[in-house]
Amino acid sequence: GDLLPADGVLIQGNDLKIDESSLTGESDHVKKSLDRDPMLLSGTHVMEGSGRMVVTAVGVNSQTGIIFTLLGAGGDEEEKEKEKEK
């Protein structure tokens, strides 16, 4: 289970199966291929096979980064509202 550090597009793969449960909650492994579903997302784990990808996004621009940013932004707004009430 290698962790994917960035978002990318699969350009070469060999029986690649990815565990996307950290993002989608789906417990089944997702088969990735050039023809069908070539997107690889950061924060997911490689369960079987191998592949190469072209990196399209890292850090806060990746899907995982966007989710963390949105979660962090929601927490800041709640804290500001609590401070205003006091």
C-alpha positions in Angstrom: 0.0 0.0 0.0 2.0 2.9 -1.2 0.4 6.3 -0.5 0.0 8.6 -3.5 1.5 12.0 -2.6 -0.1 13.9 -5.5 -3.0 14.0 -7.9 -2.3 12.8 -11.4 -3.3 11.1 -14.7 -2.3 7.5 -15.3 -0.1 7.1 -18.4 1.0 3.5 -17.9 -0.5 0.8 -15.7 -0.4 -2.9 -14.9 -3.4 -4.3 -13.1 -3.6 -1.2 -10.9 -6.1 -1.2 -8.0 -6.4 1.8 -5.7 -8.0 2.0 -2.2 -9.9 5.3 -2.4 -11.7 4.8 1.0 -10.0 7.8 2.6 -11.7 10.1 0.1 -14.9 8.4 -0.9 -15.7 5.9 2.0 -16.0 3.1 -0.6 -14.4 0.0 0.8 -13.9 -1.7 -2.6 -10.7 -1.3 -4.5 -11.0 0.7 -7.7 -9.4 -0.7 -10.9 -7.6 2.0 -12.8 -6.7 1.9 -16.5 -5.9 4.2 -19.4 -9.3 3.7 -21.0 -11.5 3.8 -17.9 -10.9 6.0 -14.9 -7.3 7.2 -15.3 -7.4 9.8 -12.5 -5.3 9.1 -9.4 -5.9 11.1 -6.3 -3.5 12.0 -3.5 -4.1 10.4 -0.1 -5.2 7.1 -1.7 -3.3 3.8 -1.4 -2.0 1.5 -4.2 -3.2 -2.0 -3.3 -2.2 -4.0 -6.4 -0.2 -3.5 -9.5 2.0 -0.7 -10.7 1.8 2.4 -12.8 3.2 5.7 -13.9 1.3 9.0 -13.7 1.8 12.6 -14.8 1.3 14.8 -11.7 -1.4 17.4 -12.1 -1.7 18.9 -8.6 0.2 18.9 -5.3 -0.4 20.3 -1.8 -3.4 22.5 -1.3 -4.2 22.3 -5.0 -4.8 18.5 -4.8 -8.1 16.9 -3.9 -7.0 16.1 -0.4 -5.5 19.6 0.0 -8.8 21.2 -1.1 -10.8 19.0 1.4 -8.4 20.0 4.2 -8.6 23.6 3.3 -12.4 23.6 3.2 -12.5 21.8 6.6 -10.1 24.3 8.1 -12.0 27.3 6.7 -15.2 26.0 8.3 -13.6 25.7 11.7 -12.2 29.3 11.5 -15.7 30.8 10.7 -17.2 28.9 13.6 -14.5 30.3 16.0 -15.1 33.8 14.7 -18.8 33.5 15.3 -18.2 32.3 18.9 -15.9 35.2 19.6 -18.5 37.7 18.3 -21.1 36.2 20.6 -18.9 36.7 23.6 
